[in-house]
Amino acid sequence: MSTSFGFPFRVDGAGRIHATGGDEAIRGKIIQVLFTARGERVHLPEFGCGLFNLVFEPNDDILAAATEFTIGQALTRWLRDDVVVDGVSVESVDEKIFVEALATGGEGTLRRRYRDLGDRMDDVVLLTLSEFGRTARENGNRGTDHGHANVMFAMGGKVRGGKVYGRWPGLAPEALYEGRDLTLTTDFRTVCGEAIGRHLGQKELNNVFPGFRSQVELGILI
């Protein structure tokens, strides 16, 4: 696993600079973006979104909406090689605002994981999925989250890669779910079921997904 300096920067008990990796490293990077004010870093003045600057701002729904947009833009700009921002939610309650940012590992994270595992990737199957579907057009939060269907990725030594599986429904108005969202054509349990059955050897998928029986075999794995 690749590592970087931990955040906040500190020296460990052995007198060495604390290093971190994985989810802890990503969390540290997100915190830096959220709480660094623009102009604070002399050599990178545009970095950050400055949540601390909101302490004395009037708290209302307008501020919450603006903050959602600012956080989403900042995380996407500065961490685009590390995460994919699935959604940002900011709620204004009395004198407080509550911020929730949903992010998943992006292409850069997958590439590093593949590189770090090296030959061991022959024995690994990695699937990505999200509970956030996608809208076909920008929604009220200037994003495409809170939709119906989305995309999954599969990677590993036994994966028949380099192609798209499933049926692409298109983005024509009549093809959209409820006229706004990408239409679901493949149940995520079908994809996961093939990985669980072929890679892990669990043939009794009812033990994992009770009551589910896939109507199609995608053939994603050898």
Buried (B, 14 or more C-beta within 10 A) or exposed (E): EEEEEBBEEEEEEEEEEBEBBBEEBBEBBBEBBBBBBBEEEEEEEEBBBBBEEBEEEEBEEEBBBEBBBBBBBBBBEBBEEBBBBBBBBBEBEEEEBEBEBBBBBBEBBBEBBBEEBEEEBEEBBBBBBBEBBBBBEEBEBEBBBBBBBBEBEBBBBBBEEEEEBBEEBEEEEEEBBEEBBBBBEBBBBBBBBBBBBBBEEEEEBEEBBEEEEBEEEBEBBE
